[in-house]
Amino acid sequence: HPTDVDYRVMATFTEFYTTLLGFVNFRLYQSLNLLYPPKIDTQAEDELKPAEGKEYAMDSESYLERLSALSASLARAVAPTHEDEVEMDEFPVEGETAELMDAKKKEQEALEKHKKLFEGLRFFLNREVPREPLAFVIRCFGGQVSWDKSLCIGATYDASDPSITHHIIDRPRLDKQVKEGDYVPPEKLKLLALQRGENPEEESEEEEEEEEEEEEGDNDKEEEEEEDESEKEEEMKLQKMEEQKMEEQKTQSTQSNKVLPVKVTAGKVRLEDKQRLEQEQQNEEKRLAIMMMKKREKYLYKKIMFGKKRKIREANKLAEKRKAHDAALKEQKKKNKKARQA
């Protein structure tokens, strides 16, 4: 246990950084036109059934659980307007050509389009799929997501909902499949989120063709390599057999010629001192108790211990003086006795 750690200072720093984190989060939420602390949108809150929260959490915690489920939109600080955005005039910087301006504009448009990748799509997460990371990705790209009600709080629709466009599944096959919606593995969803302005289906077909060609070439190479390796392994085995025979002959000859002196000394049994172990444990407990005291209590304890030690020192001094005085009296009596005899 560290003795030079001041837990009061650590608590002060924790309180300071917690407050600082609140200000940083407030600024970030305000830049996204969201309220902080975050709240569920009123329309989305009406869609969520509050009766379901009683099965998972208490009344005081059910709202926070629904908020952290990421299944509903957050309340905005200012209501968004649907007016057409005014296009701003763009003035090229010195040395910047029209081609670069067009390229930047296209890149910006592709980025804005990529942000709305899942807009208008409704996803349903099956039990075996990691819920929190996939729900976060889908919500970031404008999609709607739900899961089984028995899995977690915050489900907005069931698996049988006809408006579902995609079922996220990570199993080889299902006994009962719903007609509505496509069945997609979670890896494909992550691939869609990572790509920009590219068709993942075309890329997957090209990758499959390339993989088939590579597999054919690899099979031919593997056959040739296996033949070479089998020949090399046979040669290595023969060499190892010869080396082992030579080593056995050498060891036999050396053992027959030399006899090494061997000496064994008896060991000593070490007994544990139980009293010493108990004393060490008591001292450790006492040290920890002193370390956990408050500042004022520790000051009073040190003052009391200092007074006790001072009394012990004074008592030891008096005992030494008494001993010296008794020794002097004995010497004096001996001298007086000798003087009388003389």
Protein Blocks (a to p, Z undefined) as FASTA:
>chain_A
ZZkbcfklmmmmmmmmmmmmmmmmmmmmmmnopacdddddfklmmmpcfklmmmmmcfkl
mmmmmmmnopaccddfbdcdfbdcddddddddehiafklmmmmmmmmmmmmmmmmmmgoi
acdddfklcfklmmmmmmmnopacdddfklpghiabdfklmkbmbdcdfbfbdfbdcfeh
cdddfklmmmmmmpghiafklmmmmmmmmmmmmmmmmmmmmmmmmmmmmmmmmmmmmmmm
mmmmmmmmmmmmmmmmpccdddddddddddddfklmmmmmmmmmmmmmmmmpcfklmmmm
mmmmmmmmmmmmmmmmmmmmmmmmmmmmmmmmmmmmmmmmZZ
